[in-house]
Amino acid sequence: MLKFFFSIFIAWLLYKLVFDLLIPGYKVTKQVRRQMSDMQEHMRQQYESQQTGTQQSSAPNPPPPKKVDKGDYLDFEEIK
């Protein structure tokens, strides 16, 4: 009889080990790996977009348009 209860206790411990520790640990590990790969992919895309942005900005820019002089500028003074 004691051997039966001991076997039931061991089976219960194994059940708790599998369903409370191993399976959730596996799910968390899988989720963390997926998030890390998503983050690395995002960083790679960001890096590539910066590289193409610097290549485009290093191209010669057209000269800015010349400013047209519109006459003298008068400061506005408030009279009280």
C-alpha positions as CSV (number, residue, x, y, z in Angstrom):
1,M,0.0,0.0,0.0
2,L,2.8,2.4,0.9
3,K,4.6,1.6,-2.4
4,F,1.3,2.5,-4.3
5,F,1.1,6.0,-2.6
6,F,4.8,6.6,-3.2
7,S,4.3,5.8,-6.9
8,I,1.3,8.1,-7.0
9,F,3.4,10.9,-5.3
10,I,6.3,10.4,-7.8
11,A,3.8,10.5,-10.7
12,W,2.3,13.7,-9.3
13,L,5.8,15.3,-8.9
14,L,6.7,14.4,-12.5
15,Y,3.4,15.8,-13.7
16,K,4.0,19.1,-11.9
17,L,7.6,19.2,-13.2
18,V,6.5,18.8,-16.8
19,F,3.5,21.1,-16.8
20,D,4.6,23.8,-14.4
21,L,8.3,24.0,-15.3
22,L,9.3,22.4,-18.6
23,I,6.4,23.4,-20.9
24,P,6.2,27.1,-19.7
25,G,10.0,27.3,-19.9
26,Y,10.0,26.0,-23.5
27,K,7.3,28.5,-24.4
28,V,9.2,31.4,-22.9
29,T,12.4,30.4,-24.6
30,K,10.6,30.2,-27.9
31,Q,9.0,33.6,-27.5
32,V,12.3,35.2,-26.4
33,R,14.1,33.8,-29.5
34,R,11.4,35.0,-31.8
35,Q,11.5,38.5,-30.3
36,M,15.3,38.6,-30.6
37,S,15.2,37.6,-34.2
38,D,12.5,40.2,-34.9
39,M,14.6,42.9,-33.1
40,Q,17.7,41.9,-35.1
41,E,15.7,42.1,-38.4
42,H,14.4,45.5,-37.4
43,M,17.9,46.7,-36.6
44,R,19.2,45.4,-39.9
45,Q,16.5,47.2,-41.8
46,Q,17.2,50.4,-39.9
47,Y,20.9,50.1,-40.7
48,E,20.3,49.5,-44.4
49,S,17.9,52.4,-44.6
50,Q,20.5,54.6,-42.9
51,Q,23.2,53.4,-45.4
52,T,21.0,54.2,-48.4
53,G,20.1,57.5,-46.8
54,T,23.7,58.5,-46.4
55,Q,24.5,57.5,-50.0
56,Q,21.6,59.6,-51.3
57,S,22.6,62.6,-49.1
58,S,26.2,62.4,-50.3
59,A,25.1,63.0,-53.8
60,P,25.8,66.6,-54.9
61,N,22.9,68.8,-53.8
62,P,21.6,71.5,-56.2
63,P,22.7,75.0,-55.3
64,P,20.2,76.8,-53.1
65,P,18.1,79.5,-55.0
66,K,19.5,83.0,-54.8
67,K,17.8,85.3,-52.4
68,V,16.0,88.2,-53.9
69,D,16.5,91.6,-52.1
70,K,13.1,93.1,-51.3
71,G,14.3,96.4,-50.0
72,D,14.9,97.7,-46.5
73,Y,13.5,96.0,-43.5
74,L,11.8,98.2,-40.9
75,D,11.5,97.1,-37.4
76,F,8.0,97.4,-35.9
77,E,7.9,99.4,-32.7
78,E,4.8,99.3,-30.6
79,I,3.5,102.8,-29.5
80,K,1.5,103.0,-26.3
